[in-house]
Amino acid sequence: MSADSKDRLEKVQSILVTQLTTKNNRSPYDKLEDKFSLSIDYRPFTEVKPVLAKDFRKQKIVLEEFTAIILTSKSAVDHFFRLCDEMRYKVPADIKYFCKSEAVALYLQKHIVYRKRKVFFGKRVLDDLKPALLKHKKKDKFLLPCSNFGGRNFASFLEENEFDFKESIMYLAASSDISDLEDVFYDILVFFSPLSLQSLYDNFPEFKQKNTRIAAFGNSTAQAVLDRGLTLDIKAPAPESPSMTMAIERYIRKTLEVVTK
């Protein structure tokens, strides 16, 4: 069934966001909740586990060799500095940080004195960061901390452009136990990664979409939804709705148009 079908534009009363959110990130959802009298819950479908120092050593990564770190998420930040502490490696003050977004860059303040460091960041995606990376290509040796699912788009770019770099698994992403949701139903499920969708099936192998609307953020998440044979009702970012909350609001307004006709 097409996501554009009027049969999919049913009233929305409940939404499950499949990740935890900070107070700031929650604010747009709170506004949605108030504006349309919704019930919105937050439940992480995935969890992050640390790679222990003894397992990290098996990767034969010598931290002292690197002059630049590429950080694609807050988890990458936390686990890079965690392993540095466990390895008793003091991160040099002159090391360069290349962050996927400003949010990730600002998160560095949890671990370093930000204003005294060399920090470069993009807006949200790899393309934003490419100019800064290419500018330092010949000067630095790069370390790319990642999960067991890897940072393939970054690694592919670095390989294609012949950077001196190494990819290192510093944390493990796994499905959470959400089996207690078996008899709980939501009008919209909101996914932000292919792994969160995988978690749904790890917990409920016989999941049937039926009237549940599915929202996906990012192309890889959207493709994972389609690969499962599911109907993708809401996709973000899009030109008319760059954020997930905007995409959900746009969908809800469409449902209201159908109901009032």
Backbone as CSV, one residue per row, in Angstrom:
resi,resn,N_x,N_y,N_z,CA_x,CA_y,CA_z,C_x,C_y,C_z
1,MET,0.837,-1.197,0.000,0.000,0.000,0.000,0.871,1.244,0.000
2,SER,0.536,2.206,-0.782,1.320,3.432,-0.864,1.172,4.252,0.400
3,ALA,2.276,4.881,0.799,2.234,5.754,1.973,1.348,6.963,1.718
4,ASP,1.097,7.280,0.434,0.263,8.425,0.078,-1.224,8.083,0.081
5,SER,-1.556,6.795,0.249,-2.950,6.377,0.233,-3.708,7.009,1.390
6,LYS,-4.958,7.416,1.103,-5.792,8.011,2.146,-6.084,7.009,3.259
7,ASP,-5.975,5.695,2.942,-6.203,4.666,3.951,-5.134,4.706,5.054
8,ARG,-3.988,5.328,4.734,-2.906,5.412,5.717,-3.003,6.708,6.536
9,LEU,-3.899,7.594,6.154,-4.017,8.886,6.840,-5.083,8.814,7.935
10,GLU,-4.795,8.010,8.933,-5.713,7.854,10.056,-5.279,8.734,11.226
11,LYS,-6.212,9.004,12.103,-5.954,9.874,13.249,-4.781,9.368,14.068
12,VAL,-3.949,10.295,14.532,-2.780,9.955,15.351,-3.018,10.398,16.790
13,GLN,-2.883,9.455,17.693,-3.038,9.771,19.111,-1.805,9.420,19.936
14,SER,-1.014,8.439,19.438,0.146,7.993,20.209,1.362,7.801,19.308
15,ILE,2.518,8.159,19.836,3.784,8.052,19.094,4.847,7.468,20.018
16,LEU,5.650,6.556,19.465,6.807,6.044,20.193,8.071,6.460,19.453
17,VAL,8.911,7.237,20.115,10.213,7.639,19.579,11.220,6.626,20.079
18,THR,11.889,5.925,19.168,12.710,4.773,19.560,14.127,5.159,19.986
19,GLN,14.228,6.249,20.702,15.489,6.641,21.309,15.189,7.593,22.459
20,LEU,16.132,7.677,23.384,15.987,8.661,24.444,16.342,10.029,23.887
21,THR,15.804,11.063,24.469,16.130,12.405,24.011,16.525,13.259,25.194
22,THR,17.363,14.252,24.917,17.717,15.202,25.959,16.557,16.164,26.146
23,LYS,16.621,16.959,27.178,15.554,17.928,27.441,15.391,18.876,26.256
24,ASN,16.518,19.307,25.675,16.457,20.234,24.534,15.851,19.575,23.308
25,ASN,16.264,18.328,23.028,15.743,17.627,21.854,14.275,17.275,22.013
26,ARG,13.846,17.152,23.271,12.477,16.761,23.525,11.510,17.903,23.274
27,SER,11.981,19.111,23.392,11.116,20.284,23.294,10.213,20.306,22.058
28,PRO,10.737,20.031,20.847,9.862,20.031,19.662,8.760,18.978,19.754
29,TYR,9.075,17.827,20.366,8.057,16.792,20.532,7.007,17.231,21.555
30,ASP,7.469,17.935,22.591,6.524,18.447,23.587,5.517,19.397,22.936
31,LYS,6.025,20.201,22.008,5.135,21.137,21.302,4.112,20.387,20.456
32,LEU,4.573,19.306,19.808,3.652,18.469,19.038,2.589,17.863,19.951
33,GLU,3.056,17.389,21.096,2.165,16.750,22.065,1.057,17.711,22.485
34,ASP,1.437,18.962,22.768,0.466,19.962,23.210,-0.456,20.400,22.069
35,LYS,0.134,20.604,20.899,-0.623,21.142,19.765,-1.705,20.183,19.289
36,PHE,-1.398,18.867,19.288,-2.346,17.892,18.730,-2.891,16.907,19.775
37,SER,-2.670,17.218,21.054,-3.159,16.355,22.146,-2.692,14.910,21.975
38,LEU,-1.385,14.753,21.799,-0.795,13.431,21.570,-0.213,12.853,22.853
39,SER,-0.002,11.554,22.835,0.754,10.881,23.879,2.049,10.393,23.238
40,ILE,3.190,10.945,23.667,4.476,10.595,23.061,5.378,9.958,24.119
41,ASP,5.852,8.738,23.820,6.768,8.034,24.711,8.137,7.925,24.055
42,TYR,9.158,7.717,24.896,10.543,7.602,24.425,11.132,6.317,24.979
43,ARG,11.636,5.493,24.079,12.200,4.200,24.508,13.323,3.808,23.552
44,PRO,14.557,3.723,24.032,15.654,3.326,23.140,15.529,1.870,22.710
45,PHE,15.580,1.629,21.417,15.531,0.270,20.884,16.922,-0.338,20.771
46,THR,17.945,0.485,20.990,19.321,-0.008,20.918,20.094,0.451,22.144
47,GLU,21.181,-0.226,22.409,22.055,0.171,23.507,23.510,0.074,23.063
48,VAL,24.343,0.833,23.738,25.763,0.875,23.392,26.573,0.236,24.513
49,LYS,27.437,-0.685,24.127,28.290,-1.361,25.108,29.750,-1.036,24.796
50,PRO,30.567,-0.875,25.818,31.972,-0.504,25.590,32.826,-1.662,25.109
51,VAL,33.779,-1.355,24.265,34.849,-2.311,23.943,35.884,-2.167,25.043
52,LEU,36.198,-3.247,25.720,37.138,-3.195,26.832,38.565,-2.976,26.325
53,ALA,39.389,-2.424,27.186,40.770,-2.116,26.805,41.504,-3.356,26.302
54,LYS,41.251,-4.507,26.945,41.956,-5.741,26.535,41.572,-6.160,25.111
55,ASP,40.314,-5.872,24.730,39.882,-6.183,23.368,40.342,-5.111,22.385
56,PHE,40.411,-3.885,22.854,40.908,-2.796,22.013,42.367,-3.056,21.624
57,ARG,43.142,-3.568,22.541,44.572,-3.828,22.272,44.754,-4.825,21.127
58,LYS,43.784,-5.720,20.954,43.870,-6.718,19.882,43.806,-6.078,18.499
59,GLN,43.286,-4.852,18.423,43.209,-4.142,17.148,44.567,-3.553,16.741
60,LYS,45.508,-3.587,17.684,46.877,-3.097,17.435,46.875,-1.642,16.965
61,ILE,46.043,-0.844,17.635,45.991,0.594,17.391,46.926,1.281,18.369
62,VAL,47.863,2.068,17.863,48.778,2.826,18.718,48.290,4.274,18.750
63,LEU,47.664,4.657,19.839,47.020,5.961,19.927,48.005,7.112,19.705
64,GLU,49.238,6.925,20.136,50.241,7.991,20.002,50.552,8.347,18.557
65,GLU,50.217,7.454,17.612,50.545,7.687,16.198,49.648,8.720,15.532
66,PHE,48.492,8.994,16.121,47.482,9.798,15.430,47.528,11.266,15.828
67,THR,47.331,12.103,14.817,47.335,13.551,15.053,45.955,14.171,14.861
68,ALA,44.991,13.350,14.416,43.635,13.850,14.193,42.624,12.741,14.474
69,ILE,41.482,13.130,15.047,40.417,12.182,15.384,39.138,12.607,14.666
70,ILE,38.464,11.662,14.018,37.177,11.941,13.365,36.074,11.381,14.251
71,LEU,35.174,12.259,14.692,34.133,11.868,15.636,32.760,12.046,14.997
72,THR,32.042,10.940,14.853,30.761,10.969,14.133,29.553,10.981,15.058
73,SER,29.763,10.820,16.361,28.633,10.786,17.300,29.135,11.070,18.710
74,LYS,28.182,11.320,19.611,28.537,11.529,21.011,29.081,10.245,21.622
75,SER,28.573,9.107,21.175,29.093,7.824,21.664,30.554,7.669,21.289
76,ALA,30.902,8.085,20.075,32.303,8.010,19.639,33.187,8.874,20.528
77,VAL,32.687,10.042,20.894,33.435,10.945,21.785,33.684,10.266,23.131
78,ASP,32.598,9.796,23.738,32.706,9.202,25.077,33.638,8.001,25.097
79,HIS,33.516,7.138,24.111,34.296,5.895,24.148,35.743,6.111,23.714
80,PHE,36.006,7.114,22.913,37.399,7.451,22.597,38.124,7.885,23.871
81,PHE,37.519,8.814,24.612,38.178,9.315,25.822,38.184,8.263,26.932
82,ARG,37.163,7.424,26.968,37.156,6.333,27.954,38.333,5.406,27.738
83,LEU,38.543,5.012,26.475,39.653,4.105,26.181,41.001,4.780,26.394
84,CYS,41.078,6.060,26.095,42.328,6.788,26.362,42.663,6.719,27.852
85,ASP,41.644,6.899,28.704,41.861,6.812,30.154,42.284,5.414,30.549
86,GLU,41.597,4.405,30.017,41.914,3.022,30.373,43.302,2.612,29.883
87,MET,43.715,3.199,28.769,45.043,2.897,28.215,46.118,3.805,28.802
88,ARG,45.691,4.713,29.697,46.593,5.680,30.324,47.329,6.528,29.292
89,TYR,46.570,6.904,28.281,47.101,7.746,27.216,46.566,9.156,27.397
90,LYS,47.454,10.116,27.562,47.056,11.511,27.709,46.946,12.133,26.323
91,VAL,45.725,12.546,25.954,45.491,13.101,24.621,46.222,14.441,24.486
92,PRO,47.097,14.581,23.483,47.849,15.832,23.316,46.926,17.030,23.085
93,ALA,47.339,18.168,23.597,46.532,19.392,23.455,46.436,19.847,22.008
94,ASP,47.411,19.454,21.175,47.412,19.939,19.785,46.736,18.969,18.806
95,ILE,46.141,17.900,19.311,45.465,16.969,18.405,44.250,17.654,17.784
96,LYS,43.900,17.290,16.561,42.789,17.923,15.851,41.547,17.030,15.921
97,TYR,40.393,17.671,16.089,39.126,16.954,16.160,38.252,17.364,14.976
98,PHE,37.825,16.387,14.199,36.930,16.630,13.063,35.589,15.983,13.411
99,CYS,34.584,16.819,13.636,33.294,16.341,14.146,32.211,16.435,13.077
100,LYS,31.352,15.434,13.044,30.292,15.365,12.035,29.331,16.542,12.126
101,SER,29.091,17.032,13.346,28.142,18.133,13.526,28.620,19.043,14.646
102,GLU,28.006,20.210,14.730,28.349,21.140,15.807,27.963,20.554,17.164
103,ALA,26.855,19.814,17.196,26.422,19.195,18.461,27.484,18.247,18.994
104,VAL,28.084,17.460,18.090,29.152,16.543,18.499,30.376,17.336,18.945
105,ALA,30.686,18.406,18.222,31.842,19.238,18.573,31.676,19.852,19.962
106,LEU,30.504,20.401,20.224,30.265,21.025,21.525,30.273,19.990,22.648
107,TYR,29.909,18.767,22.317,29.910,17.692,23.320,31.326,17.387,23.807
108,LEU,32.324,17.753,23.010,33.711,17.554,23.415,34.031,18.255,24.732
109,GLN,33.255,19.298,25.053,33.499,20.061,26.280,33.381,19.190,27.526
110,LYS,32.733,18.054,27.384,32.628,17.109,28.494,33.997,16.543,28.856
111,HIS,34.913,16.552,27.868,36.202,15.893,28.064,37.414,16.815,27.923
112,ILE,37.270,17.933,27.239,38.416,18.810,26.995,38.035,20.275,27.234
113,VAL,39.065,21.113,27.328,38.845,22.558,27.357,38.697,22.987,25.904
114,TYR,37.470,23.154,25.486,37.124,23.310,24.067,37.850,24.464,23.400
115,ARG,37.880,25.615,24.039,38.422,26.820,23.386,39.920,26.725,23.129
116,LYS,40.574,25.776,23.749,42.017,25.648,23.563,42.387,24.533,22.583
117,ARG,41.388,23.987,21.877,41.653,22.865,20.983,41.339,23.215,19.526
118,LYS,41.891,22.419,18.622,41.630,22.604,17.194,40.452,21.714,16.810
119,VAL,39.299,22.346,16.628,38.064,21.601,16.373,37.430,22.067,15.072
120,PHE,37.108,21.114,14.209,36.433,21.398,12.934,35.123,20.610,12.921
121,PHE,34.088,21.191,12.382,32.812,20.454,12.362,31.967,20.829,11.158
122,GLY,31.105,19.878,10.778,30.165,20.110,9.688,28.803,20.444,10.251
123,LYS,27.815,20.488,9.373,26.454,20.776,9.840,25.773,19.503,10.315
124,ARG,25.785,18.470,9.452,25.102,17.232,9.838,25.637,16.006,9.121
125,VAL,26.196,16.204,7.917,26.587,15.053,7.098,28.043,15.150,6.680
126,LEU,28.566,14.061,6.138,29.964,13.974,5.731,30.354,15.075,4.751
127,ASP,29.481,15.366,3.776,29.806,16.370,2.759,30.185,17.709,3.372
128,ASP,29.579,18.045,4.509,29.887,19.320,5.163,31.326,19.355,5.677
129,LEU,31.837,18.192,6.024,33.159,18.113,6.653,34.287,17.843,5.659
130,LYS,33.926,17.450,4.453,34.941,17.072,3.456,35.999,18.147,3.206
131,PRO,35.633,19.428,3.021,36.660,20.454,2.751,37.719,20.526,3.840
132,ALA,37.299,20.479,5.102,38.268,20.558,6.207,39.152,19.322,6.240
133,LEU,38.570,18.154,5.988,39.360,16.924,5.969,40.393,16.950,4.843
134,LEU,39.957,17.339,3.664,40.863,17.369,2.509,41.996,18.376,2.711
135,LYS,41.692,19.454,3.390,42.706,20.476,3.651,43.843,19.924,4.506
136,HIS,43.524,18.963,5.384,44.527,18.415,6.296,44.987,17.011,5.903
137,LYS,44.585,16.589,4.726,44.876,15.231,4.257,46.360,14.871,4.338
138,LYS,47.222,15.774,3.900,48.649,15.472,3.826,49.392,15.751,5.134
139,LYS,48.698,16.404,6.060,49.373,16.822,7.287,49.218,15.838,8.435
140,ASP,48.104,15.074,8.415,47.756,14.314,9.612,47.504,12.830,9.360
141,LYS,47.593,12.080,10.446,47.186,10.682,10.448,45.899,10.616,11.268
142,PHE,44.839,10.063,10.674,43.498,10.129,11.244,43.080,8.815,11.902
143,LEU,42.379,8.954,13.032,41.761,7.814,13.703,40.250,8.002,13.631
144,LEU,39.554,6.938,13.221,38.101,6.982,13.096,37.476,6.008,14.105
145,PRO,37.131,6.478,15.315,36.433,5.622,16.275,35.027,5.298,15.767
146,CYS,34.598,4.057,15.920,33.279,3.687,15.418,32.729,2.510,16.216
147,SER,31.511,2.111,15.876,30.888,0.954,16.507,31.185,-0.285,15.669
148,ASN,30.636,-1.406,16.069,30.801,-2.640,15.307,30.125,-2.573,13.949
149,PHE,29.265,-1.564,13.749,28.642,-1.378,12.444,29.479,-0.459,11.557
150,GLY,30.538,0.087,12.130,31.488,0.867,11.348,30.992,2.238,10.946
151,GLY,31.929,3.039,10.465,31.581,4.359,9.930,31.850,4.320,8.439
152,ARG,31.087,3.466,7.732,31.438,3.131,6.361,31.473,4.314,5.403
153,ASN,30.563,5.254,5.524,30.616,6.367,4.577,31.867,7.208,4.796
154,PHE,32.257,7.403,6.051,33.490,8.141,6.332,34.705,7.323,5.901
155,ALA,34.714,6.033,6.237,35.845,5.182,5.876,36.007,5.090,4.361
156,SER,34.898,4.986,3.645,34.958,4.910,2.180,35.550,6.188,1.593
157,PHE,35.115,7.316,2.123,35.649,8.605,1.654,37.153,8.697,1.912
158,LEU,37.579,8.284,3.096,39.003,8.344,3.445,39.828,7.401,2.570
159,GLU,39.275,6.226,2.305,39.974,5.264,1.444,40.094,5.783,0.022
160,GLU,38.984,6.279,-0.515,38.963,6.770,-1.897,39.919,7.930,-2.107
161,ASN,40.108,8.717,-1.076,40.974,9.891,-1.194,42.362,9.660,-0.604
162,GLU,42.649,8.398,-0.314,43.983,7.961,0.113,44.493,8.703,1.343
163,PHE,43.634,8.835,2.337,44.047,9.394,3.619,44.881,8.357,4.371
164,ASP,45.742,8.833,5.233,46.461,7.962,6.159,45.563,7.842,7.395
165,PHE,44.850,6.719,7.518,43.883,6.600,8.608,43.710,5.143,9.030
166,LYS,43.103,4.993,10.207,42.697,3.671,10.686,41.318,3.792,11.330
167,GLU,40.518,2.773,11.106,39.194,2.678,11.706,39.314,1.788,12.933
168,SER,38.713,2.219,14.057,38.836,1.441,15.276,37.481,1.259,15.955
169,ILE,37.123,0.002,16.229,35.874,-0.283,16.939,36.091,-0.030,18.420
170,MET,35.382,0.973,18.948,35.532,1.351,20.353,34.273,1.108,21.173
171,TYR,33.163,0.838,20.495,31.924,0.543,21.211,31.051,-0.347,20.336
172,LEU,30.137,-1.056,20.985,29.295,-2.028,20.296,27.834,-1.615,20.384
173,ALA,27.167,-1.589,19.243,25.739,-1.273,19.207,24.964,-2.584,19.168
174,ALA,23.950,-2.688,20.016,23.169,-3.931,20.101,21.699,-3.609,20.335
175,SER,20.856,-4.576,20.042,19.419,-4.415,20.265,19.111,-4.431,21.750
176,SER,18.198,-3.552,22.174,17.739,-3.535,23.561,16.641,-4.571,23.752
177,ASP,16.413,-4.937,24.995,15.290,-5.812,25.328,14.038,-4.946,25.466
178,ILE,13.150,-5.033,24.497,11.911,-4.255,24.533,10.698,-5.200,24.530
179,SER,10.934,-6.422,25.015,9.885,-7.441,24.958,8.643,-7.054,25.754
180,ASP,8.795,-6.127,26.709,7.640,-5.702,27.510,6.640,-4.880,26.701
181,LEU,7.008,-4.503,25.485,6.112,-3.714,24.635,5.206,-4.596,23.771
182,GLU,5.249,-5.879,23.990,4.528,-6.818,23.128,3.049,-6.473,22.965
183,ASP,2.415,-6.054,24.040,0.976,-5.761,23.978,0.691,-4.259,24.016
184,VAL,1.697,-3.467,23.666,1.539,-2.010,23.636,1.580,-1.559,22.180
185,PHE,0.609,-0.776,21.769,0.515,-0.375,20.362,0.523,1.143,20.225
186,TYR,1.218,1.616,19.196,1.321,3.045,18.914,0.867,3.322,17.486
187,ASP,0.355,4.511,17.277,-0.055,4.897,15.929,1.161,5.131,15.038
188,ILE,2.237,5.699,15.625,3.462,5.966,14.856,4.673,5.450,15.622
189,LEU,5.540,4.709,14.926,6.853,4.328,15.447,7.893,5.150,14.708
190,VAL,8.785,5.800,15.450,9.791,6.687,14.847,11.171,6.051,14.976
191,PHE,11.818,5.778,13.828,13.133,5.137,13.801,14.203,6.101,13.300
192,PHE,15.399,5.980,13.896,16.502,6.862,13.513,17.715,6.103,12.978
193,SER,17.641,4.777,12.955,18.757,3.995,12.417,18.258,2.631,11.982
194,PRO,18.949,1.993,11.041,18.582,0.625,10.652,18.638,-0.345,11.826
195,LEU,19.579,-0.108,12.752,19.712,-1.005,13.900,18.476,-0.944,14.797
196,SER,17.884,0.226,14.958,16.686,0.319,15.796,15.532,-0.466,15.176
197,LEU,15.493,-0.487,13.840,14.471,-1.303,13.163,14.791,-2.792,13.336
198,GLN,16.071,-3.136,13.247,16.490,-4.525,13.465,16.096,-4.985,14.868
199,SER,16.219,-4.083,15.828,15.854,-4.404,17.206,14.382,-4.771,17.318
200,LEU,13.549,-4.073,16.555,12.116,-4.384,16.558,11.895,-5.846,16.188
201,TYR,12.601,-6.307,15.150,12.427,-7.688,14.689,13.172,-8.693,15.565
202,ASP,14.265,-8.249,16.198,14.949,-9.145,17.138,14.024,-9.480,18.306
203,ASN,13.247,-8.502,18.717,12.328,-8.694,19.841,10.985,-9.287,19.407
204,PHE,10.531,-8.893,18.214,9.225,-9.353,17.732,9.354,-9.846,16.288
205,PRO,9.870,-11.055,16.103,10.112,-11.588,14.750,8.862,-11.623,13.871
206,GLU,7.697,-11.719,14.487,6.449,-11.821,13.736,5.741,-10.474,13.614
207,PHE,6.462,-9.387,13.785,5.835,-8.061,13.743,5.093,-7.842,12.425
208,LYS,3.850,-7.370,12.542,3.043,-6.998,11.379,2.696,-5.519,11.504
209,GLN,2.892,-4.775,10.445,2.700,-3.330,10.511,1.234,-2.932,10.678
210,LYS,0.368,-3.546,9.917,-1.064,-3.226,9.941,-1.278,-1.706,9.823
211,ASN,-1.944,-1.093,10.818,-2.235,0.341,10.741,-1.173,1.217,11.396
212,THR,-0.113,0.597,11.877,0.960,1.380,12.485,1.695,2.166,11.409
213,ARG,1.781,3.456,11.615,2.544,4.287,10.680,4.015,4.278,11.078
214,ILE,4.912,4.280,10.097,6.347,4.234,10.376,7.019,5.495,9.846
215,ALA,7.807,6.108,10.724,8.595,7.294,10.375,10.069,6.926,10.433
216,ALA,10.837,7.392,9.453,12.263,7.066,9.404,13.080,8.317,9.143
217,PHE,14.173,8.455,9.881,15.076,9.592,9.680,16.335,9.113,8.969
218,GLY,16.627,9.719,7.825,17.824,9.366,7.070,17.558,8.335,5.995
219,ASN,18.370,8.390,4.947,18.169,7.496,3.798,18.384,6.027,4.149
220,SER,19.393,5.740,4.967,19.682,4.338,5.287,18.558,3.734,6.129
221,THR,17.995,4.532,7.018,16.882,4.041,7.834,15.648,3.825,6.969
222,ALA,15.383,4.778,6.084,14.236,4.655,5.177,14.366,3.412,4.303
223,GLN,15.576,3.162,3.796,15.788,1.995,2.946,15.598,0.693,3.725
224,ALA,16.036,0.694,4.990,15.863,-0.490,5.825,14.380,-0.800,6.031
225,VAL,13.565,0.246,6.173,12.116,0.071,6.306,11.550,-0.571,5.040
226,LEU,11.946,-0.049,3.886,11.449,-0.573,2.616,11.942,-1.995,2.359
227,ASP,13.181,-2.270,2.756,13.743,-3.613,2.566,12.976,-4.664,3.365
228,ARG,12.339,-4.232,4.427,11.531,-5.137,5.242,10.129,-5.335,4.655
229,GLY,9.846,-4.641,3.563,8.529,-4.743,2.961,7.475,-3.946,3.702
230,LEU,7.922,-2.978,4.498,7.012,-2.137,5.266,6.645,-0.883,4.483
231,THR,5.559,-0.256,4.876,5.163,1.018,4.275,5.826,2.152,5.040
232,LEU,6.549,2.991,4.327,7.186,4.155,4.939,6.223,5.337,4.809
233,ASP,5.641,5.735,5.920,4.627,6.786,5.908,5.211,8.187,6.054
234,ILE,6.312,8.282,6.791,6.893,9.593,7.105,8.409,9.493,6.959
235,LYS,8.974,10.397,6.169,10.426,10.387,5.981,11.002,11.775,6.227
236,ALA,12.116,11.816,6.915,12.854,13.057,7.139,14.354,12.728,7.062
237,PRO,15.193,13.712,6.745,14.813,15.068,6.359,14.309,15.122,4.919
238,ALA,13.527,16.145,4.658,13.017,16.412,3.317,12.980,17.932,3.148
239,PRO,12.950,18.414,1.903,12.959,19.868,1.688,11.870,20.596,2.473
240,GLU,10.691,20.004,2.517,9.577,20.668,3.197,9.546,20.368,4.698
241,SER,10.342,19.398,5.144,10.362,19.033,6.567,11.750,18.512,6.946
242,PRO,12.697,19.405,7.216,14.073,18.997,7.521,14.246,18.249,8.834
243,SER,13.294,18.383,9.753,13.395,17.667,11.030,12.298,16.616,11.129
244,MET,12.491,15.661,12.026,11.491,14.619,12.196,10.187,15.182,12.741
245,THR,10.274,16.105,13.685,9.041,16.663,14.242,8.244,17.425,13.191
246,MET,8.943,18.099,12.293,8.247,18.807,11.213,7.571,17.827,10.266
247,ALA,8.257,16.706,9.993,7.687,15.689,9.101,6.450,15.054,9.742
248,ILE,6.516,14.793,11.037,5.360,14.213,11.730,4.197,15.203,11.747
249,GLU,4.495,16.473,12.010,3.423,17.474,12.023,2.766,17.584,10.651
250,ARG,3.568,17.543,9.618,3.020,17.623,8.257,2.080,16.446,7.994
251,TYR,2.481,15.261,8.441,1.639,14.077,8.270,0.331,14.220,9.049
252,ILE,0.435,14.655,10.296,-0.765,14.794,11.128,-1.741,15.796,10.513
253,ARG,-1.215,16.874,9.966,-2.097,17.870,9.328,-2.819,17.256,8.123
254,LYS,-2.139,16.373,7.407,-2.792,15.678,6.292,-3.929,14.801,6.794
255,THR,-3.701,14.131,7.928,-4.755,13.270,8.471,-5.964,14.102,8.886
256,LEU,-5.708,15.282,9.420,-6.810,16.147,9.859,-7.618,16.650,8.671
257,GLU,-6.910,16.874,7.542,-7.611,17.311,6.318,-8.567,16.229,5.836
258,VAL,-8.116,14.960,5.929,-8.944,13.843,5.496,-10.153,13.681,6.411
259,VAL,-9.922,13.813,7.715,-10.996,13.629,8.693,-12.076,14.696,8.541
260,THR,-11.683,15.923,8.233,-12.636,17.027,8.170,-13.396,17.091,6.845
261,LYS,-12.949,16.318,5.849,-13.618,16.334,4.544,-14.870,15.450,4.578
